[in-house]
Amino acid sequence: MNVLRLFKNNFFALLLLCALNPVKVKAQTDQDAVMMIKNNFCVGPVYNYSSWKNYWEGTLKRENLNLGTVSTQSFSLMGNYGITSKLNVLFNMPYVKTKATAGTLHGLKGLQDLSLWLKWLPYEKDWGNSSFSVYGVGGLSFPTTNYVADFLPLSIGLHSTNLSARIIADYQVGNLFVTGSGTYTYRTNIKIDRTAYYTTEMHLTNKVEMPDVAVFNLRAGYRSHFLIAEAVLTNQTTLGGFDIRRNDMPFPSNKMNMTSAGVGFKYTVHKIPALSIIGGGSYVVAGRNVGQSRSVYGGIFYVFSFSHKEKANQEDKKN
């Protein structure tokens, strides 16, 4: 349901595209093929809005008049820091609000999960006006508050701790590029506020086994010093789980599969090259136990360079 969009926000960082200096443009997220240079710190807020009216109950597409339109808003602080030009650390901390326009269920709000990534560039090869690079990304996300997971589709998250591993391959010719990635995410079990529940059988416990997740992402477009414009296709498959029972509420360990298509851009301001503006959107074109959501996002980022400060301090010591 809408929690799937929240799950994507954690692992995809809302397609965050941070600007660097104008000499070496390297926008960066946990799933793109660019890096932040050493001692640069990119940080800024991102707003995301998604909503859906129709959803898949298993493979049956339907609507629910007791829910109306379900919407999710998130206000995130995101950033990344270049430990070296080949090793970056990234973070994302969202505040989430949910709402349904019909029925008696009230929305929830609060801080969701803190996500952290390490991104490594082990291989890069240039020839002529083309280049090929391979990246490895390791991620960790965990709940920062004791929010309720067992209140889908209005929960703000699934409350599991997640470990992810991703491989990214990128090929660029001139200003045109194509990037592909594959991600495996391990999710820990969770506890809910009831001592018995039914999935495909009765469970006399408050512990819920959470299935792992595989995600494949393909993006292609235009990448230059001051503009990145791309089309993005994402497929997510839950490795286990079960379908929502007819006319029942969704459950945290449901199978939540989906394919979404979207676009994104990053524009670096010419007169203020440390400042960038990002935006985009996506639409779920196929799914299972998820809402057919439309999402839009936008954000502003600024790059702080600590290299110049270090150099200035060294020069002061010499004088």
Backbone torsions as a table, in degrees:
resi	resn	phi	psi	omega
1	MET	NA	-144.6	-178.4
2	ASN	-67.4	-19.4	179.4
3	VAL	-65.3	-24.3	176.4
4	LEU	-62.3	-39.6	177.6
5	ARG	-64.2	-36.5	177.1
6	LEU	-65.4	-40.4	179.1
7	PHE	-60.3	-42.3	178.4
8	LYS	-65.5	-37.6	179.6
9	ASN	-58.1	-40.5	-179.4
10	ASN	-63.7	-45.3	-171.4
11	PHE	-90.0	-20.8	-177.9
12	PHE	-109.0	-3.0	177.1
13	ALA	54.5	32.0	176.3
14	LEU	54.6	32.9	180.0
15	LEU	58.1	35.2	178.3
16	LEU	-53.5	130.7	177.8
17	LEU	-126.9	99.0	-176.3
18	CYS	-87.9	140.2	177.2
19	ALA	-86.6	155.0	171.2
20	LEU	-116.8	-155.4	176.8
21	ASN	-78.6	163.6	-174.6
22	PRO	-72.1	-12.1	-177.4
23	VAL	-77.3	-39.5	-176.2
24	LYS	-135.9	88.6	-175.5
25	VAL	-71.0	121.1	178.0
26	LYS	-142.3	86.1	171.9
27	ALA	-69.6	158.3	-175.8
28	GLN	-154.9	136.4	167.6
29	THR	-135.7	-177.2	178.5
30	ASP	-75.4	-7.9	-178.2
31	GLN	-129.7	5.5	175.3
32	ASP	-95.3	-177.8	-171.9
33	ALA	-112.0	43.4	178.7
34	VAL	-139.3	158.7	-173.4
35	MET	-126.6	151.2	170.0
36	MET	-81.2	135.8	-178.3
37	ILE	-76.3	166.3	-172.7
38	LYS	-59.0	136.1	175.0
39	ASN	67.4	16.3	173.0
40	ASN	-103.2	138.9	-179.0
41	PHE	-124.4	118.4	-179.5
42	CYS	-107.3	128.4	-176.1
43	VAL	-148.3	149.8	177.4
44	GLY	175.3	169.5	179.7
45	PRO	-91.6	149.1	175.7
46	VAL	-132.9	134.8	175.5
47	TYR	-110.6	134.5	178.7
48	ASN	-130.7	135.3	176.5
49	TYR	-129.2	130.2	175.2
50	SER	-137.0	149.6	179.4
51	SER	-151.4	155.3	175.2
52	TRP	-152.3	151.2	175.4
53	LYS	-115.0	-41.8	177.3
54	ASN	-96.6	150.1	178.0
55	TYR	-149.3	165.9	177.8
56	TRP	-99.2	123.8	173.3
57	GLU	-100.3	93.1	-164.6
58	GLY	70.4	-122.8	176.6
59	THR	-100.1	-2.6	-179.8
60	LEU	-84.8	121.2	177.4
61	LYS	-88.8	130.5	-174.3
62	ARG	-155.2	178.1	170.3
63	GLU	-126.0	165.2	-177.9
64	ASN	-132.0	111.2	-176.9
65	LEU	-68.6	-14.6	176.4
66	ASN	-82.1	-7.3	177.4
67	LEU	-112.7	-35.0	-174.7
68	GLY	68.9	-129.6	175.7
69	THR	-100.8	125.7	178.9
70	VAL	-99.7	127.2	-178.9
71	SER	-125.1	152.9	177.8
72	THR	-133.5	130.7	173.1
73	GLN	-116.6	139.4	174.5
74	SER	-133.3	140.0	177.5
75	PHE	-119.9	109.4	-171.1
76	SER	-115.7	145.7	167.2
77	LEU	-106.4	122.0	-176.1
78	MET	-125.6	153.3	178.2
79	GLY	-167.2	164.0	172.5
80	ASN	-148.5	154.5	-177.1
81	TYR	-134.6	134.6	177.9
82	GLY	-86.3	98.5	174.1
83	ILE	-62.4	-48.3	166.2
84	THR	-137.2	178.1	177.9
85	SER	-72.9	-8.8	178.8
86	LYS	-118.9	5.0	177.4
87	LEU	-143.0	117.0	-178.9
88	ASN	-121.2	153.4	172.6
89	VAL	-121.4	135.0	-176.1
90	LEU	-127.1	156.8	176.5
91	PHE	-146.5	159.8	177.1
92	ASN	-150.1	128.0	178.4
93	MET	-131.4	104.0	-177.8
94	PRO	-99.6	146.4	167.3
95	TYR	-107.9	127.4	-168.6
96	VAL	-122.2	141.0	175.0
97	LYS	-130.2	136.0	177.7
98	THR	-121.3	156.9	-176.9
99	LYS	-157.1	143.6	171.5
100	ALA	-121.3	137.8	-174.2
101	THR	-85.4	-9.5	-179.6
102	ALA	-136.2	166.3	177.2
103	GLY	80.1	-170.1	-174.2
104	THR	-105.6	-5.9	-179.8
105	LEU	-74.1	129.6	179.8
106	HIS	-96.9	150.8	178.8
107	GLY	-73.5	164.1	177.5
108	LEU	-117.0	163.9	178.0
109	LYS	-154.3	155.1	177.6
110	GLY	152.9	175.0	174.7
111	LEU	-68.1	138.1	-177.0
112	GLN	-100.0	-117.7	-173.6
113	ASP	-111.4	138.0	171.8
114	LEU	-84.0	126.1	179.5
115	SER	-112.6	135.3	179.4
116	LEU	-130.0	141.5	177.5
117	TRP	-136.5	149.5	164.8
118	LEU	-114.4	129.0	-176.7
119	LYS	-121.1	128.7	-172.4
120	TRP	-126.2	136.9	176.8
121	LEU	-109.4	92.9	-177.3
122	PRO	-85.4	-20.1	-175.0
123	TYR	-144.8	132.4	176.6
124	GLU	-150.5	128.9	-177.5
125	LYS	-132.9	126.8	177.7
126	ASP	-113.1	140.7	170.7
127	TRP	-152.8	126.8	-176.1
128	GLY	61.7	-131.6	177.7
129	ASN	-100.4	21.0	-179.2
130	SER	-124.4	161.3	179.4
131	SER	-151.7	154.2	176.2
132	PHE	-134.5	135.2	-178.4
133	SER	-142.5	153.0	178.8
134	VAL	-127.7	136.3	-177.0
135	TYR	-127.6	152.0	171.5
136	GLY	-123.5	137.2	-177.2
137	VAL	-131.5	130.6	173.2
138	GLY	-116.8	134.5	-175.2
139	GLY	-130.1	154.0	175.6
140	LEU	-141.0	131.9	172.3
141	SER	-135.1	146.3	-178.1
142	PHE	-153.1	150.6	-179.2
143	PRO	-64.6	140.9	177.3
144	THR	-103.0	-11.4	176.9
145	THR	-137.6	168.7	-178.8
146	ASN	-92.4	54.2	179.7
147	TYR	-71.8	161.9	-176.6
148	VAL	-86.4	122.1	178.5
149	ALA	-87.9	-28.9	-173.1
150	ASP	-91.6	55.7	177.5
151	PHE	-145.8	38.0	-179.9
152	LEU	-69.5	143.8	11.6
153	PRO	-93.6	16.6	-176.2
154	LEU	-104.9	4.6	172.1
155	SER	-64.5	153.4	178.6
156	ILE	-91.9	-2.9	178.6
157	GLY	-179.3	-178.5	-177.5
158	LEU	-102.4	-8.0	173.1
159	HIS	65.7	19.5	175.0
160	SER	-96.3	156.1	170.4
161	THR	-91.1	132.4	-172.0
162	ASN	-122.2	137.2	173.2
163	LEU	-118.0	128.8	-176.4
164	SER	-128.9	150.0	175.0
165	ALA	-132.4	132.6	-175.3
166	ARG	-135.3	141.0	171.7
167	ILE	-114.5	131.4	-179.0
168	ILE	-123.6	135.4	173.9
169	ALA	-125.1	135.9	-176.2
170	ASP	-134.9	137.3	175.6
171	TYR	-129.6	129.3	-178.6
172	GLN	-130.6	135.3	174.6
173	VAL	-125.4	115.5	-174.8
174	GLY	61.8	-123.0	177.9
175	ASN	-101.9	3.8	-180.0
176	LEU	-98.7	140.7	-176.6
177	PHE	-143.8	159.2	170.3
178	VAL	-139.7	134.6	-176.6
179	THR	-131.7	132.1	175.8
180	GLY	-125.3	146.7	179.6
181	SER	-147.5	154.2	174.6
182	GLY	-133.0	136.7	-174.7
183	THR	-131.4	135.6	170.9
184	TYR	-114.6	129.2	-178.9
185	THR	-121.5	122.7	174.9
186	TYR	-92.8	129.4	-179.4
187	ARG	-117.5	131.9	177.9
188	THR	-75.5	160.9	175.8
189	ASN	-69.7	158.5	-179.2
190	ILE	-124.8	168.5	173.2
191	LYS	-117.6	140.4	179.7
192	ILE	-118.1	170.2	-173.5
193	ASP	-90.8	42.0	170.3
194	ARG	-150.7	152.6	-172.6
195	THR	-96.8	2.3	177.1
196	ALA	-155.5	145.0	178.1
197	TYR	-157.0	163.0	-177.8
198	TYR	-120.1	130.3	172.7
199	THR	-112.3	-96.5	166.8
200	THR	-101.5	-2.3	175.8
201	GLU	-156.9	168.4	-177.7
202	MET	-79.6	136.7	176.9
203	HIS	-122.6	117.4	179.7
204	LEU	-95.0	66.1	-177.4
205	THR	-161.5	164.8	174.0
206	ASN	-101.3	3.2	179.5
207	LYS	-91.1	137.9	-179.0
208	VAL	-122.6	124.6	175.9
209	GLU	-79.0	121.8	-177.2
210	MET	-97.5	127.0	178.4
211	PRO	-72.7	152.0	176.6
212	ASP	-77.4	174.0	-172.4
213	VAL	-136.9	141.2	172.6
214	ALA	-118.9	135.9	-178.2
215	VAL	-131.4	134.1	174.2
216	PHE	-121.4	135.9	-174.4
217	ASN	-133.0	133.8	176.3
218	LEU	-128.6	129.2	178.7
219	ARG	-136.7	146.8	-179.3
220	ALA	-152.5	149.7	179.4
221	GLY	167.1	-145.2	-173.3
222	TYR	-117.0	132.8	-178.5
223	ARG	-135.8	116.7	178.1
224	SER	-133.4	-173.3	-177.7
225	HIS	-64.1	-33.8	-173.5
226	PHE	-119.5	-3.0	-178.5
227	LEU	-146.9	133.2	168.7
228	ILE	-125.2	125.5	176.4
229	ALA	-131.7	128.8	-173.4
230	GLU	-145.9	153.4	169.1
231	ALA	-103.8	141.4	-172.6
232	VAL	-130.8	132.0	175.3
233	LEU	-123.3	126.8	-175.9
234	THR	-129.3	134.9	174.6
235	ASN	-123.9	128.8	178.0
236	GLN	-121.6	131.5	179.6
237	THR	-127.8	123.7	175.8
238	THR	-81.5	126.9	-173.9
239	LEU	-89.5	68.1	-176.3
240	GLY	134.3	-158.7	-179.4
241	GLY	84.9	-172.7	-175.7
242	PHE	-148.7	165.8	-178.4
243	ASP	-80.5	153.6	171.6
244	ILE	-63.2	131.4	176.2
245	ARG	-70.9	151.6	-175.9
246	ARG	-55.2	125.7	178.8
247	ASN	63.0	20.4	177.7
248	ASP	-103.6	164.7	174.0
249	MET	-75.9	151.6	173.5
250	PRO	-67.5	162.2	-176.0
251	PHE	-130.9	149.4	-175.6
252	PRO	-53.8	-33.3	-177.1
253	SER	-95.2	16.6	173.8
254	ASN	-60.0	152.8	167.3
255	LYS	-68.6	125.1	-179.7
256	MET	-127.2	90.1	-179.1
257	ASN	-104.3	148.7	177.6
258	MET	-165.9	154.1	170.9
259	THR	-125.2	128.1	-179.1
260	SER	-127.8	150.2	176.3
261	ALA	-123.4	141.9	-177.6
262	GLY	-159.7	-179.4	176.9
263	VAL	-135.5	157.9	177.3
264	GLY	-152.6	156.9	176.9
265	PHE	-147.0	157.9	171.4
266	LYS	-138.5	127.0	178.1
267	TYR	-119.4	124.8	176.9
268	THR	-95.6	126.3	-177.3
269	VAL	-69.0	123.9	-174.8
270	HIS	-59.6	-45.9	-175.4
271	LYS	-77.8	-18.4	176.8
272	ILE	-131.0	77.6	-171.7
273	PRO	-63.9	-14.0	176.1
274	ALA	-81.9	-8.3	-176.7
275	LEU	-105.7	133.9	178.1
276	SER	-136.7	153.5	179.3
277	ILE	-122.3	133.2	-179.7
278	ILE	-125.2	157.7	177.8
279	GLY	-170.2	171.2	178.4
280	GLY	160.1	-169.5	-179.7
281	GLY	-168.0	169.7	179.0
282	SER	-152.5	164.0	-178.5
283	TYR	-142.4	131.5	178.3
284	VAL	-79.2	113.9	-175.4
285	VAL	-92.5	-21.9	178.4
286	ALA	-154.8	148.4	-178.2
287	GLY	-166.1	177.1	177.2
288	ARG	-148.4	116.9	-177.4
289	ASN	62.1	33.8	176.9
290	VAL	-136.4	161.8	174.5
291	GLY	-81.3	147.3	176.3
292	GLN	-84.6	80.8	-168.7
293	SER	-91.5	150.2	168.2
294	ARG	-110.1	134.9	-176.8
295	SER	-131.9	142.9	172.1
296	VAL	-132.9	152.1	179.3
297	TYR	-147.9	160.1	176.1
298	GLY	-159.4	153.9	-179.2
299	GLY	-164.8	167.9	178.6
300	ILE	-131.2	135.2	-177.9
301	PHE	-133.1	149.8	178.6
302	TYR	-132.1	140.2	-178.6
303	VAL	-104.3	124.3	174.8
304	PHE	-103.3	124.0	179.6
305	SER	-101.8	123.0	178.8
306	PHE	-96.4	-5.5	-179.7
307	SER	-65.3	-43.0	-178.2
308	HIS	-64.9	-37.7	179.7
309	LYS	-65.0	-41.3	179.5
310	GLU	-64.8	-41.8	179.6
311	LYS	-63.9	-41.2	179.5
312	ALA	-64.7	-39.6	179.1
313	ASN	-64.2	-38.2	179.1
314	GLN	-66.3	-39.7	179.5
315	GLU	-67.2	-37.0	177.7
316	ASP	-63.2	-38.9	-179.1
317	LYS	-66.9	-36.8	179.1
318	LYS	-65.8	-37.8	-179.0
319	ASN	-76.4	NA	NA
